[in-house]
Amino acid sequence: MEENLAASDFDVHYHLKFVRKCLLLLGIWPLDSKRSWKPLYTFYFWLTFVYYIIFDISGAVLAIKTWSENYLTTASSFGIVIEYVSNAYKVLIFKSKTYKQLIAYIAQKEKKIFNSQDEEFLKIYKENAAFTRKIVYFYVSMGSTGISLYFITPLISNVVYPLGYNNITGVKEHHFIVFSYFPFDANRYYWAAYLIQFTGCFYGYAYIVYCGAFYITLITFVTGELKILQHLFVNFRKYSNKFQEQYSLTEEQSQILLLKKLVKEHLKIIRFVEQLNDSIKLFMLLNFVISSFQLSLVVYQILQLPLIKQITVFSYFITLSTQLFLVYNSAHEISVQSENVATSIFKSDWYTYSPKIKRMMLIVCIRSQKPLVMTIGPTWSVQVTSLFQIFKALYSYVCIIMRN
């Protein structure tokens, strides 16, 4: 990956424009070292991240304390904590040097595409980016609606479903955003406890939704690159003729030059996917293993809570399920589009080229038969069909929990 980009290259992004703003809000987006406020920015990230971890621990403490005593409280605490802790791991992955390199690579590719002034390239790239923004806006809007319900529901419940007063302390009891442990009387100091939960849940929501949107955007970038590569192969003669005029070459020389460039671009895409996959595959394995159990705890809450809280928890369930679908579907699309590279060669007039060009194209076709894949751990591929396994296991967990 080419890392040595000017600082200005990190300031203007097209494909990553929306998620860049989201990650800047969280202190995750990589800043150039020359930024005068970078130390303050770094301090902000670690301050909020450590706060988030402590908030997760408080939820885990309550879940352990209520184990076998109150299944609803335990399910509520673990249902949030499991997802929050796994996303803390993902946040640290996105803060790594690998993702700075991936972002730099995207910035460089965008610069080349826009400088080329090729209307067809720009159309393919912009359409892919526009589609990505649509699904990301939808996902973030859904997540924002869900977290807003979490914040509003306890305030409404305090009025609609008052809990009365504690018989021992005489302090009025309240509804909270989530179940979590406090080292003080949370009912006595309700607004302090509410603010603590509000902040912790906001960053929990942001880490889940914004980081999920960032990962989806990275995956769909690859899809766009593969579509541009396919376009070049389909219109191979057109672009080789441009090379012939530009560099004063023979027809075969221009075709060889173009084909070598396309092979290099294909290899760069392969390396990008491999680097992205190597960094995230262990998280994908962890997420695959825990998703069914974690979602089953959420479903259990939906079945046990009053209607107003059911709606809130259901929105959380839909947000997590949507993220799973978007990630697995986008990763699956990479495999489909990588195999389509060979199809794009057959759509061209390959049969009119010299034997040498045909042999080189055949090599590209053979490589394309091994599709690019994102993996769950070291072995399983991330495909839409993998979601069926998650939701089958979810049903089994719910049945087990309801029996108890």
N, C-alpha and C positions, 0 to 999 in steps of 0.2 A: 504494500500500500504506500502511496506517495503521501508523506506527512508534511513536507515543507511548503505550506501554503501561507500566503500573506495573511495578516490579521483580518483584512477586509473581507477575505473569503468566508470567514465565519460570521460576518455580519449580515450577509444577504443569502438566504436560502429560499428556494422555490418549493421543492417537494416537502421539505421539513419546516416550512414557515410557521404553521400552526403549532406543531408539537415543540418547536424551539421556544415559543413563548411559554408553553406549559412547563417545560423543564427548567427554564430560567426562573420561573416562580418558585420552583422547588430547590434551586441551587444545584441542579444535576448537570445542566448543559455546560460543556467545557468552554471556558473562557481563555483567550490568549493571555499568556503570562505577562504581557506588557500592560494589561489593564491595571490602572492604579487602585481600583476598588476590588481586585480579585481576593486579597486576604479577608476583607469584610464579607465578601460573597461566600468564600469557603467556610468562614466562621458561622455564617447563617445556616449553611447546609448542615454542618455537624451539630449545631445547637438544636435545630428542629428534628434532625434524625435521632439524636440521643433521647430527646423528649418523647419521640414516637416509640422508641424501644422500651422506655420506662412505662409508657402507657400500655404497651402490649403485655409487659410483665404483670401490671396490676390486674389485667383481665385474666391472665393465666392463674394468678394467685387466687382470685375469686372462684374460678372454675375448679381448682383443686380443693378449696375449702368447702365447696358445696357438692363435691362428688358424692353420689349415692344419697344425697339429702334432697336436692331439688334439681331434677333433670332439666327443667326448663331453663333455670339459671345457668346450669352447666353447659347446656347446648348453646345458649345465647353467647356465653363467654367464649367457648371454644370455636363456635362458628365464625366469630370475628377474628380471634387471635390467630387461628391457623392460617387464614388468608393474609393477615397483616404481617406475620412473621415471615412467610414465604416471600412476600413482596419486599420485605426489608433486604433479603438476599438479592432479589432482582435489582433493587436500587443500587446496591454496591457493585453489581456487575456493570450496570450502565455508567457508573462513575469511573470505570477502568480505562486504561490507556487504549484498549482495543476499540472501544466505542468512539473515542476521539479520532482514531484512525479511520473508522468507518464513516464518520461524519465528514472528515476531511476529504475522503475519497469521493463522496457524493457531491461535495462542493466543487471539486475539480471536474467531475463528469458534467455537472450542470454548466460550468463555465465553458466547456468545450461545445456542448450542445447549443447553447445560446449564441456563442461566437461563430458557430458554423453557418448561421442564418439559413439553414435548410428548413423550409416551411414544413416539410413532411416529418422531419425529426421532431421539430417543435410541437407539431400537432399531436403526435403519438405521446410525447413526454408530458405535455400539458393535460391531455385527456386522462392519462394514467394518474397524474397528480390530482386532477379535479375529482376523479372517482375516489381516490384515497381520502381526500378531504371530506367528501360526502359521508363516507362510512365512519370516519373519525369524528366528525361533528355529531353524527347521530349517536355514536357510542358515548361521547363525552356529555351530550345533552341528557341522555338516559341516566348516566351515572350522577350527574348534577341534580337531576330531579329526585333520584333515590336518596342522596345524602341530605337534601333539603327536607324531605319527609322525615328522615331520622331526627333532624334538628327541631322540627316543628311539632312532631307527634307527642313528645313528653309534655310540652307546654299546653297543648290542647287536652291531653289526658288528665293533667292536673285539675282542669276545670270540669271536664265531662265525667271522668271516673276518679273522683277524689278518694284518697286512701285513708283519710282521717288522721288521728294522732296516735303516737306511740304510747301505749299504756304505762310504760315504765318511765320514759324521759319526758313525756308530754309534748314532744316536738312533732310538728306536722310532717307526715311522710309525703314523699314526692315520687313522681315517675322520672326516670333518667333516660338519657339517649341510649346507652347500653349498660349492661351489668359490668361493673369494674370495682376493684378494691380501693378504698381510700383510708389513709392512716388517721382520719378524723371523722367526726360525725357528719356525713354527707348531707343528711336531711337538715341539720341545724345550719350548715353553711352551704345551702343549696346552690346559690348562684356561683360560688367559687368552684363547687364540684361540676356544675353545668359547663362553666367556661373551660375547665380542664378537659372534660370529655369532648366539648365542641372542638377544641384545638387538636386533640389527639385523633378524633374521627375525621376532621378535615384533612389532615395529612395522610391518614389511612386511605381515605377516598382518593386523594390526589395521587398517591403512590400506585394505587391499583389502576385507576382510570388513565391518568396522564402517561404513566410508564407503559401501560398496555397500548395506548394510542401510538406512542413512540415506536414500540416494537412492531406493531402492525404496519406503520409507515415505512420502516426499514425493509420489511419483507416485500411490500408492494413496489418499492423502488426497484428491486430485482426483476419483478414482473415487467416493469416498463423497459428496463435495459434489454431484456430478452425479446420484447416486441420490436424494439428498434433493430436489434440484430437480425431478426426474422425479416424485417422490411428490407434490410440491406441485401440479404441473400435472394429474396424474391426479385429485387430490382438490381441484381448483380451487374448486368450488362450496362445499365444506365450509369451506375457509379464508376464502373471501370472505364467507360468512355470519358468521364470527367477527368479521371486520373490520366488518361492517355493525352488529353489536351493540356492539362495543367503541367505535366512533367515531360511532355514530348517523348513518350514511350511508344513502343510497338503495342499492338493489341494484347498479345500474350503477356508481355512484361507488365502492363497496367493491371491485367487480371491477377497475375501472381502477386503483385504489390498489394492490391486490394484484399486478396484472400488472406495474405499474411497478417494484414491489419485486423481482419475479422477474426482470425484465429486468436490473435493476441487479446482482442476484446472479449472473446468467449472465455479465454483462460482467466482474465481479470474478474469476470462475473463469477466463474467457478470459485476463485480464491475468496471473493467477497462472501459468497454463501458459506464456504467452509469456515471462514473466520467468524462469521456471525453464528454459525451453528456450534462451533467449538466452544464459544463463550457462553452459550445459553442452554446447551443440551442437558446439563445436570439439573438446572432449574426446571426444564421441561419435564424431566423424569420425576422430580419432586412434586411438581404441580399435577402431573398425571396420577401419581400415587395418592395424593391427599384430596384431590378435587371431589371425588365421589363421596368420601366420608364427610368432608367439610360441607358440601351442598346438602347432604342428608340431614345434618344438624340444622341447617337453615330451613329445610322442608318441615322438620319436626316442629320448629318454632311456629311456622305458618299454620300448622294444624292445631296448635295448642293456644295461641294468643287470641285476644279479642280482635274484632274486625279492623279497628283503626290501626292496630299494630300489625295485623296480617298484611295490610296493604303496603306498609313500610318495608317489612321484611321480604315480601314478594318482589318489590322493586330491586332489592339487593340481590335476590336470587336471579332475576332477569339480567341484571348488569353483569354478574359473574358468568352466566350462561352465554350471554352475547359475546363477551370477551373470548371465551373458549372457542365459540363458533368462528369468530372473525380471525383469530390467530390460526386455527387449524385449517380453515378454508383458504386463507392467504398463503400459508405454507404449502398446501396441496396444489395451489395454482402455480407455484414455482416449478413443481415437478411436471405439470402439464405443459407449461410454456417452454421448458427446457427441451422436452421431447419434440415440441413443434418446430424447433430449429431445423431438424432433419426434414420435416414436412415442407418447410419454406424453401429448402434447396430444391426439392422435387417440383415445387411450383414454378421455379425459374426455368430458363431454357438451357439447363445444364448439359443436355445432349448435344448442344452445338459447340461446346468448348473442346479444347485440345485434350488428349489423354492425360497430360500432366495435371491440368486443372481439375479434370474429373477425379483423378486419384486423390488430390488434396481435398476435394469436396467430400469424397467418400470417407476419408478419415474423420472429418467433422461430423458426418452422419453417424459413424460408428460411435464416436464419443457421446453424441446426443442420445443414443439409445440407453445410456446409463444416466437416468434423470437426476437432476439436482434435488436433493432432499434435505429438509430439516429433520432432525431426529429427536426421539424421546430417549435420552441417555445415549449409550453407544450403539444401539441396534435398531429399535423400532422407528418407523417413519411417521412423521406428523402428517396425518391424513384425516379427511372428514370422517372416514369410517372409524377412526380411533375414538371419536366422540361417542359412538354407540356403546363402546365398552365402558366409558365413564358413566353414562346414564343408566346402563344396565346394572352396574355396581351400585349406583345411587339408589335405585329401587330396592336392591337387596338390603342395603344398610338401613333404609327407612323401615322396611318390614321388621328387621331385627330390633331396632330401637323401639318401635311401637309395641312389640311383644312384651318389652320390659316396662 
